[in-house]
Amino acid sequence: MKKYSIFSLARNALGFHEGWEQAWRSPDPKPAYDVIIIGGGGHGLATAHYLAKEHGITNVAVIEKGWLGGGNTGRNTTIIRSNYLWDESAAIYEKSLKLYEGLSQELNYNIMLSQRGVLNLAHNLHDLRELDRRINANRLNGVDSEFLNPVQIKEMVPIINMGENARFPILGASLQRRGGVARHDAIAWGLARSADSRGVDILQQCEVTGILRDGGKVTGVETTRGTIKAPKVAIVTAGHCSVVADMAGIRLPVNSYPLQAMVSEPVKPIINCVVMSNAVHVYVSQSDKGELVLGAGVDGYNGYTQRGSLHVVEHQLASLCELFPLFSRLRIMRQWAGIVDTCPDASPIVSKTPVEGLYINCGWGTGGFKSTPGSGWVFAHTIARDEPHPLNAPFNLDRFTSGALIDEHGAAAVAH
């Protein structure tokens, strides 16, 4: 076996990166495209990927004001599940989970999917009844879900605090074994590479400053890199969706909030599933690098900051240490926040708009990452055919005037 000195390793590490082919192109904008997608996060890239793959529409531009995956895609906690309460939600999230299960092969890119299971804890009688209701609803919709008693929970997560004097007694949990985590940046990179290989232009460092209209029809966008024309424009900008939609004269029923997360210093493998608690408002998983990935709920105020507030950090760490006392010995390594967009019913908008040729995909709240491929799949269908797919038809913009809301506050009460 050939041996290397530390100096030769350092020299080769630097030298071997020279001349590497880029994973995707960085072209100049064309004067016009068939479709413009505003937002280069997971949902926007998934939309471009499926427009090209499923519908043969390749004259597409994905416009991103920063770098790919630099928004919520790179600022989440990577949890994937489909155990939502209502039929409409379960259907679209289950579609997304099934796409995730084959995405590494589809993209020829390892997304590091780990279906380690997602536990939702019950701490009181109300929690137990809510879990029972959701488990039965999931099973009726063909979504895997089961109930674990305290003994089974302790067997699965030996380090959890199940003592008699626990501040938050654990009476049971729901378990979706197909749930888990995936690598967030791998999702963005794999989708970008696939879309680019099919002819999609990915335009980074290109901020949209205006949406062009001719009467009731969209005609293109103004950007920091010039005017770009298109008969179809799709807004997929997560926390900034209401700001961008306002450029077209559309007011959305959406609020934006900071959503915090953090990671601990790395340790050896100690927890092999995702543990969540709506009542206590904390959740935890362990990354491939050994860090504990921690999160809680959104901050209690509207805003576009990406740092969050201290009282949320204090509350979730106190709750975490009650559930897992041994974690109190760890140190937090870094903390960040994303900007989540939430609708009044805690469900997304994937819809046409009153402006012809303008489409909107937003309002995923804390469920954006887990819905990435499913969201892109149905949104691509909506754009290509100018009509919703049956999976996203219930998530239309008109439901806020018709009253046909999909109340998922119970399933989306904690950021996950």
C-alpha positions in Angstrom: 0.0 0.0 0.0 1.4 3.4 -1.0 2.2 5.8 1.8 1.8 9.5 1.7 3.4 12.2 3.9 1.1 14.9 5.3 2.7 17.4 3.0 2.0 15.3 -0.2 -1.6 14.7 1.0 -2.1 18.5 1.4 -0.5 19.2 -2.0 -2.6 16.6 -3.8 -5.8 17.7 -2.1 -5.3 21.1 -3.5 -3.9 20.1 -6.9 -6.5 17.4 -7.7 -9.4 19.9 -7.5 -8.0 21.9 -10.5 -9.8 21.5 -13.7 -12.8 19.6 -12.3 -15.9 19.8 -14.5 -18.7 21.8 -12.9 -21.7 19.8 -11.7 -24.0 22.3 -13.6 -23.4 25.2 -16.0 -23.5 28.9 -15.1 -24.9 30.3 -18.4 -25.8 33.9 -19.2 -29.6 34.5 -19.3 -31.3 34.0 -22.6 -33.7 36.8 -23.8 -36.6 34.4 -23.4 -37.7 31.0 -22.1 -40.8 28.9 -22.1 -40.9 28.8 -18.3 -39.2 30.9 -15.7 -39.0 29.5 -12.1 -38.2 32.1 -9.5 -36.4 30.3 -6.6 -33.4 27.9 -6.8 -34.2 25.9 -3.6 -35.3 22.3 -3.5 -38.9 23.0 -4.7 -37.8 25.1 -7.6 -35.1 22.7 -8.7 -37.5 19.8 -8.4 -40.0 21.6 -10.5 -37.4 22.2 -13.2 -36.3 18.5 -13.0 -39.8 17.2 -13.5 -40.7 19.7 -16.2 -37.8 18.4 -18.2 -38.1 14.7 -17.3 -41.9 14.2 -17.2 -43.1 16.8 -19.7 -40.2 17.4 -22.1 -40.1 21.1 -21.3 -36.4 22.0 -21.2 -36.3 25.7 -22.3 -36.5 26.6 -18.6 -34.7 29.1 -16.4 -34.3 28.7 -12.6 -33.5 32.1 -11.2 -31.9 32.3 -7.8 -30.8 35.6 -6.2 -28.1 33.9 -4.2 -26.7 30.4 -4.5 -28.5 27.1 -5.0 -29.9 25.7 -1.7 -28.8 28.8 0.2 -32.3 29.5 1.6 -34.5 27.1 3.5 -33.1 24.0 1.7 -29.8 24.6 3.5 -31.4 25.8 6.7 -33.7 22.9 7.7 -33.3 19.7 9.8 -33.8 17.2 6.9 -36.6 15.2 8.4 -38.9 13.3 6.0 -42.3 11.7 6.8 -45.8 11.5 5.4 -47.9 10.8 8.5 -50.2 13.8 8.2 -53.8 13.8 9.4 -56.0 14.8 6.5 -56.5 12.8 3.3 -55.2 15.6 1.1 -52.0 16.1 3.1 -51.3 12.4 3.5 -51.6 11.9 -0.3 -49.2 14.6 -1.4 -46.6 13.9 1.4 -46.8 10.1 0.7 -46.2 10.8 -3.0 -43.2 12.8 -1.9 -41.9 10.1 0.4 -42.2 7.5 -2.4 -40.3 9.7 -4.7 -37.6 10.2 -2.1 -37.3 6.4 -1.8 -36.2 6.2 -5.5 -34.6 9.6 -5.8 -30.9 8.5 -5.5 -31.4 6.1 -8.4 -33.4 8.6 -10.4 -30.8 11.3 -10.1 -27.8 9.0 -10.1 -26.8 11.0 -7.0 -26.7 9.7 -3.4 -29.1 11.8 -1.4 -28.1 9.8 1.8 -31.7 8.8 2.6 -31.9 7.1 6.0 -35.3 5.7 6.8 -34.5 5.3 10.5 -38.1 6.0 11.7 -39.9 9.0 13.2 -41.3 8.9 16.7 -44.0 11.3 17.9 -44.3 11.2 21.6 -47.5 11.4 23.7 -47.3 13.0 27.2 -50.9 13.1 28.3 -54.3 11.7 27.5 -55.0 14.3 24.8 -51.8 13.4 23.1 -52.7 9.7 23.1 -56.1 10.4 21.6 -54.6 12.6 18.9 -52.0 9.9 18.0 -54.7 7.3 17.9 -56.8 9.4 15.5 -53.8 10.1 13.3 -52.6 6.5 13.2 -56.0 5.3 12.1 -56.3 8.1 9.5 -52.8 7.2 8.1 -53.7 3.5 7.8 -56.9 4.3 6.0 -54.8 6.3 3.5 -52.2 3.5 3.1 -49.5 5.4 5.1 -47.5 3.2 7.5 -48.1 4.1 11.1 -48.1 2.2 14.4 -48.4 2.8 18.1 -45.6 2.1 20.6 -46.2 1.7 24.3 -43.6 3.0 26.9 -41.8 -0.3 27.0 -41.4 -0.4 23.2 -40.2 3.2 23.2 -37.6 2.5 25.8 -36.4 -0.5 23.8 -36.1 1.7 20.7 -34.5 4.7 22.4 -32.8 3.5 25.6 -31.4 6.9 26.5 -34.8 8.6 26.8 -36.0 9.6 30.3 -38.9 7.3 31.3 -38.4 7.7 35.1 -41.3 8.1 37.5 -40.4 11.6 38.3 -40.0 12.8 34.7 -41.3 16.2 34.1 -42.8 15.1 30.8 -44.1 11.5 31.3 -44.1 9.4 28.1 -47.3 7.5 27.7 -46.8 6.3 24.2 -45.7 7.3 20.7 -46.6 6.9 17.0 -44.0 5.5 14.7 -43.6 5.8 11.0 -40.8 3.4 10.2 -40.4 4.7 6.6 -39.7 8.2 7.9 -36.2 9.5 8.5 -33.7 12.0 7.1 -31.9 12.8 3.9 -28.9 15.1 3.1 -30.3 18.5 2.3 -27.5 19.8 0.1 -27.4 16.5 -1.8 -31.0 17.0 -2.8 -30.3 20.4 -4.2 -27.1 19.4 -6.0 -28.7 16.2 -7.4 -31.7 18.0 -8.7 -29.6 20.8 -10.1 -27.3 18.5 -12.0 -30.2 16.5 -13.4 -32.1 19.6 -14.6 -28.9 21.1 -16.1 -28.2 17.9 -18.0 -31.6 18.1 -19.6 -31.0 21.7 -20.8 -32.4 23.8 -18.0 -30.5 27.1 -17.3 -29.7 27.7 -13.7 -29.0 31.4 -13.1 -27.4 32.2 -9.8 -26.8 35.6 -8.3 -29.7 36.9 -10.4 -32.4 38.6 -8.3 -35.9 39.2 -9.6 -36.9 42.8 -9.2 -40.2 42.8 -11.0 -42.8 40.7 -12.7 -43.9 41.9 -16.1 -47.6 41.8 -17.1 -49.6 42.7 -20.1 -53.0 43.2 -18.7 -54.1 40.0 -17.0 -51.2 37.9 -18.4 -47.6 37.5 -17.3 -44.9 38.2 -19.9 -41.6 37.8 -18.0 -39.5 39.2 -15.2 -37.1 42.0 -14.5 -33.8 40.9 -12.9 -30.5 42.4 -11.9 -29.1 40.7 -15.0 -31.7 42.2 -17.4 -35.2 41.5 -18.7 -36.2 37.9 -19.3 -39.3 37.1 -21.2 -41.6 34.0 -20.7 -45.3 33.2 -21.1 -45.2 31.2 -17.8 -43.6 32.3 -14.5 -43.6 30.2 -11.4 -42.9 31.6 -7.9 -41.2 29.1 -5.5 -39.5 31.4 -3.0 -40.6 30.0 0.3 -40.4 32.7 3.0 -40.2 35.5 0.4 -43.2 34.3 -1.6 -45.5 37.1 -0.5 -42.9 39.7 -1.4 -42.4 38.3 -4.9 -46.1 37.8 -5.5 -46.7 41.4 -4.6 -44.6 42.3 -7.6 -47.4 40.9 -9.8 -50.1 42.6 -7.7 -51.2 39.5 -5.8 -51.7 39.5 -2.1 -51.2 36.1 -0.5 -52.7 34.8 2.7 -49.3 34.0 4.0 -47.2 35.0 7.0 -43.4 34.5 7.3 -41.6 33.6 10.5 -38.1 32.8 11.6 -37.6 29.1 12.3 -34.5 28.1 14.3 -32.4 25.0 14.4 -29.0 24.1 15.8 -26.5 21.3 16.1 -24.4 20.0 19.0 -20.8 19.0 19.0 -20.4 15.6 17.3 -20.5 12.4 19.4 -20.6 8.7 18.7 -23.9 7.2 17.5 -26.3 7.4 20.4 -29.8 7.8 18.9 -30.9 5.9 15.9 -34.2 7.4 15.0 -36.0 10.8 15.0 -37.7 11.7 18.2 -40.3 14.5 18.2 -42.6 16.0 20.8 -45.4 18.4 19.9 -46.4 19.1 23.5 -42.8 19.7 24.7 -41.9 21.5 21.5 -38.6 19.9 20.7 -37.2 17.3 18.3 -33.8 15.6 17.8 -32.0 13.3 15.4 -28.3 12.5 14.9 -26.5 13.4 11.7 -24.0 11.3 9.8 -21.3 13.4 11.3 -22.5 12.6 14.9 -24.0 16.0 15.6 -27.4 16.2 17.4 -29.7 18.1 15.1 -32.2 20.1 17.2 -35.2 22.1 16.5 -38.5 23.4 17.9 -41.4 25.7 16.7 -41.3 29.0 14.9 -40.7 32.2 16.6 -43.8 34.1 17.7 -43.5 37.0 15.5 -43.4 37.8 11.7 -40.0 38.5 10.3 -37.3 37.8 7.7 -34.4 37.4 10.0 -32.2 34.3 9.7 -31.0 34.2 13.3 -34.1 33.7 15.5 -34.4 34.6 19.2 -32.8 33.4 22.4 -35.9 32.5 24.4 -36.8 29.8 21.8 -33.3 28.3 22.1 -33.6 28.3 25.9 -37.0 26.6 25.9 -36.1 23.9 23.4 -32.8 23.1 25.2 -34.5 22.9 28.5 -37.1 20.5 27.1 -34.5 18.4 25.4 -32.6 17.9 28.6 -35.7 16.9 30.4 -36.3 14.2 27.8 -32.6 13.2 27.5 -30.8 14.3 30.6 -27.4 13.0 29.4 -27.5 15.6 26.5 -27.0 18.3 29.1 -23.3 17.6 28.9 -23.0 18.5 25.3 -22.2 21.9 23.8 -24.0 23.6 21.0 -21.7 24.0 18.0 -23.8 26.3 15.8 -27.3 27.8 15.4 -29.2 29.2 12.5 -32.7 30.1 11.3 -34.7 29.9 8.1 -37.8 31.8 7.0 -40.9 29.8 6.7 -44.1 30.8 5.0 -47.3 29.7 6.7 -51.0 29.8 5.6 -53.9 30.1 8.0 -54.7 26.4 7.7 -51.0 25.3 8.0 -51.3 23.8 4.5 -49.5 24.9 1.3 -50.6 26.7 -1.8 -49.7 24.9 -5.1 -51.9 26.7 -7.6 -52.6 28.8 -10.6 -53.2 32.5 -9.8 -55.6 35.0 -11.2 -52.8 36.2 -13.5 -52.7 34.1 -16.6 -49.4 32.2 -16.8 -48.4 32.9 -13.2 -48.2 30.0 -10.8 -47.5 29.9 -7.1 -46.0 27.2 -4.8 -45.6 28.3 -1.2 -47.0 28.1 2.3 -45.3 24.8 3.2 -44.4 26.2 6.6 -42.3 23.7 8.5 -43.0 20.9 6.0 -41.0 22.2 3.1 -38.1 19.8 3.0 -40.1 16.6 3.3 -42.4 17.6 0.4 -39.6 18.6 -2.0 -39.9 16.0 -4.8 -43.7 15.6 -4.4 -44.1 19.4 -4.6 -42.0 19.7 -7.7 -43.7 16.8 -9.4 -47.2 18.2 -9.0 -46.2 21.8 -9.7 -44.5 20.7 -12.9 -47.7 19.1 -14.0 -49.7 22.2 -13.1 -47.3 24.4 -15.1 -47.0 22.1 -18.1 -50.8 21.4 -18.5 -52.1 24.7 -17.0 -54.3 22.7 -14.6 -53.6 21.1 -11.2 -52.9 17.5 -10.7 -55.5 15.7 -8.5 -52.9 15.7 -5.7 -52.5 19.4 -5.5 -56.0 20.5 -6.6 -57.1 20.8 -3.0 -54.2 23.2 -2.3 -55.5 25.9 -4.6 -55.5 29.6 -3.8 -59.3 29.7 -4.1 -59.8 27.7 -0.9 -59.4 30.8 1.2 -62.5 32.3 -0.3 -64.5 29.0 -0.7 -63.7 27.9 2.9 -62.5 24.5 1.9 -59.5 24.7 4.2 -57.2 21.8 5.1 -56.4 22.3 8.8 -53.0 20.6 9.5 -52.0 22.6 12.6 -52.0 19.4 14.7 -49.6 17.6 12.3 -47.4 20.7 11.8 -47.3 22.2 15.3 -43.5 21.6 15.6 -40.9 22.5 13.1 -39.9 19.2 11.5 
